[in-house]
Amino acid sequence: MKTAVIAGIGSALPSKILTNEDLEKIVDTSDEWIRTRTGIRERRIDGDGLPLSHYAVEASRRALESASIDPAELDMIVCATVTPDRLIPATGCIIQRKLGAPKSAAFDVAAGCSGFIYALQIAKMAVLSGEYRNVLIIGAELLSKYMDWTDRTTCVIFADGAGAVIVTAGESPRGILATALHSDGEMADFITIPAGGTERPTTIETVSGRENLIKMKGNETFKIAIRSIEDVSREVLARERLTPADVDLFVPHQANLRIIDAVGQRLGIGAERTFVNIERVGNTSAASIPIALDEALREGRMKKGDTVLLAAFGAGLTWAASLVRW
Ligand SMILES: CC(C)(COP(=O)(O)OP(=O)(O)OC[C@H]1O[C@@H](n2cnc3c(N)ncnc32)[C@H](O)[C@@H]1OP(=O)(O)O)[C@@H](O)C(=O)NCCC(=O)NCCS
């Protein structure tokens, strides 16, 4: 049976490391609080004034190389992000120009931290339609550029980075299996940048009121995240008539180590089958799953034929999961 497979993968992180000790000098926090409440010790942030597309292109080039595909062969580029280079045009188009992929369609997807799985589903549908052969999807964020460095509830969590995969046609049993996408706009205000859009255009007042920066109701979001990630993971497993025991590797969105541990406990998937890099990488929103997948592959945690469960939760609110037979 014809399937859509992940044929290549790559990631890119900024070189600048921001440690918890560095944050202690910026806001009223401590290394101990951040480690025990989030699992993060350090994160990467752009220190060179570079745009999102710089890191997205670096990750994309690595993914293209590992799939042995030339940029000119790309039919579609989907960039999952909430921190684009500019509001207009889509960062996907800027990536297209930098890569040199003239025949590709290019656009962005904004689904918060679930964005990569949303893009993966678009890529799968595009490839299975038979109309697109090689699809590049990127999850990339420079959250540091929208960070309120006086808000200790957000600036200790979020970070920068990019990951990319190439989706092409393949044959079962390999492929992207069941994928489920969910949203609940009733909770749109839980994670938001209130100003800078048409609802509240940028003014001197919105900027001085820090309304152009990320706000998050962390505690309220925390509980919903655990339940939603568990539910959507069970949903995709059930669709393939599998159980958590069949999962070889769980690659969750790296939002908070306590969320990852709680979901793992509920699903009965232990640390030995869960990939975690939040300690070094922080929460990179839509970039988190492709960065984790790339690292898991390079560390030998995934091999051909493995059943890999991806699950995420984020602004929207959105939540999503996908099962991949690697
Ligand atoms: C943001 C988050 C780390 C906060 O952790 P928490 O345990 O929920 O913390 P709370 O917000 O309940 O705050 C507890 C206390 O710690 C304090 N606190 C918050 N951030 C702090 C920090 N960086 N350093 C020290 N103290 C901090 C609070 O002020 C509060 O103090 P109080 O009890 O005196 O009022 C956590 O809620 C979280 O990860 N939420 C989910 C985020 C998520 O999944 N988002 C979607 C995907 S990105």
The ligand as an SDF file (V2000), in Angstrom:
LIG
                    3D

 48 50  0  0  0  0  0  0  0  0999 V2000
    4.4040   27.9140   33.3670 C   0  0  0  0  0  0  0  0  0  0  0  0
    4.6240   26.8240   34.3840 C   0  0  0  0  0  0  0  0  0  0  0  0
    6.0550   26.3160   34.3220 C   0  0  0  0  0  0  0  0  0  0  0  0
    4.4050   27.4050   35.7720 C   0  0  0  0  0  0  0  0  0  0  0  0
    4.5440   26.3990   36.7410 O   0  0  0  0  0  0  0  0  0  0  0  0
    3.4210   26.2040   37.8620 P   0  0  0  0  0  0  0  0  0  0  0  0
    3.8780   25.1260   38.7040 O   0  0  0  0  0  0  0  0  0  0  0  0
    2.1050   26.0350   37.1540 O   0  0  0  0  0  0  0  0  0  0  0  0
    3.5020   27.5600   38.6070 O   0  0  0  0  0  0  0  0  0  0  0  0
    2.3170   28.5460   39.0230 P   0  0  0  0  0  0  0  0  0  0  0  0
    1.9800   29.3990   37.8500 O   0  0  0  0  0  0  0  0  0  0  0  0
    1.2260   27.7750   39.6870 O   0  0  0  0  0  0  0  0  0  0  0  0
    3.0780   29.4070   40.1000 O   0  0  0  0  0  0  0  0  0  0  0  0
    3.4750   28.8680   41.3440 C   0  0  0  0  0  0  0  0  0  0  0  0
    4.2890   29.9070   42.0830 C   0  0  0  0  0  0  0  0  0  0  0  0
    5.5680   30.0350   41.4550 O   0  0  0  0  0  0  0  0  0  0  0  0
    5.8110   31.3790   41.1130 C   0  0  0  0  0  0  0  0  0  0  0  0
    6.5960   31.4010   39.8830 N   0  0  0  0  0  0  0  0  0  0  0  0
    6.1580   31.3850   38.6020 C   0  0  0  0  0  0  0  0  0  0  0  0
    7.1970   31.4210   37.7650 N   0  0  0  0  0  0  0  0  0  0  0  0
    8.3130   31.4470   38.5380 C   0  0  0  0  0  0  0  0  0  0  0  0
    9.6870   31.4760   38.2560 C   0  0  0  0  0  0  0  0  0  0  0  0
   10.1630   31.4860   36.9850 N   0  0  0  0  0  0  0  0  0  0  0  0
   10.5540   31.4720   39.2720 N   0  0  0  0  0  0  0  0  0  0  0  0
   10.1330   31.4740   40.5540 C   0  0  0  0  0  0  0  0  0  0  0  0
    8.8370   31.4430   40.8850 N   0  0  0  0  0  0  0  0  0  0  0  0
    7.9420   31.4240   39.8750 C   0  0  0  0  0  0  0  0  0  0  0  0
    4.4350   31.9820   40.9510 C   0  0  0  0  0  0  0  0  0  0  0  0
    4.4720   33.3710   41.1040 O   0  0  0  0  0  0  0  0  0  0  0  0
    3.6790   31.3010   42.0510 C   0  0  0  0  0  0  0  0  0  0  0  0
    3.9710   31.9250   43.2680 O   0  0  0  0  0  0  0  0  0  0  0  0
    2.8420   32.1100   44.3910 P   0  0  0  0  0  0  0  0  0  0  0  0
    2.4520   30.7150   44.7890 O   0  0  0  0  0  0  0  0  0  0  0  0
    3.5700   32.8540   45.4550 O   0  0  0  0  0  0  0  0  0  0  0  0
    1.7510   32.8670   43.7380 O   0  0  0  0  0  0  0  0  0  0  0  0
    3.6450   25.6510   34.1480 C   0  0  0  0  0  0  0  0  0  0  0  0
    2.3500   26.0580   34.5200 O   0  0  0  0  0  0  0  0  0  0  0  0
    3.5850   25.1590   32.7320 C   0  0  0  0  0  0  0  0  0  0  0  0
    4.5300   24.6060   32.2250 O   0  0  0  0  0  0  0  0  0  0  0  0
    2.3980   25.2490   32.1080 N   0  0  0  0  0  0  0  0  0  0  0  0
    2.0630   24.5970   30.8580 C   0  0  0  0  0  0  0  0  0  0  0  0
    2.5680   25.3110   29.7100 C   0  0  0  0  0  0  0  0  0  0  0  0
    2.1160   24.6230   28.4530 C   0  0  0  0  0  0  0  0  0  0  0  0
    1.9930   23.4300   28.3630 O   0  0  0  0  0  0  0  0  0  0  0  0
    1.8610   25.4160   27.4180 N   0  0  0  0  0  0  0  0  0  0  0  0
    1.4140   24.8840   26.1920 C   0  0  0  0  0  0  0  0  0  0  0  0
    2.5080   24.4020   25.3550 C   0  0  0  0  0  0  0  0  0  0  0  0
    3.7760   25.5720   25.1830 S   0  0  0  0  0  0  0  0  0  0  0  0
  1  2  1  0
  2  3  1  0
  2  4  1  0
  2 36  1  0
  4  5  1  0
  5  6  1  0
  6  7  2  0
  6  8  1  0
  6  9  1  0
  9 10  1  0
 10 11  2  0
 10 12  1  0
 10 13  1  0
 13 14  1  0
 14 15  1  0
 15 16  1  0
 15 30  1  0
 16 17  1  0
 17 18  1  0
 17 28  1  0
 18 19  1  0
 18 27  1  0
 19 20  2  0
 20 21  1  0
 21 22  1  0
 21 27  2  0
 22 23  1  0
 22 24  2  0
 24 25  1  0
 25 26  2  0
 26 27  1  0
 28 29  1  0
 28 30  1  0
 30 31  1  0
 31 32  1  0
 32 33  2  0
 32 34  1  0
 32 35  1  0
 36 37  1  0
 36 38  1  0
 38 39  2  0
 38 40  1  0
 40 41  1  0
 41 42  1  0
 42 43  1  0
 43 44  2  0
 43 45  1  0
 45 46  1  0
 46 47  1  0
 47 48  1  0
M  END
$$$$
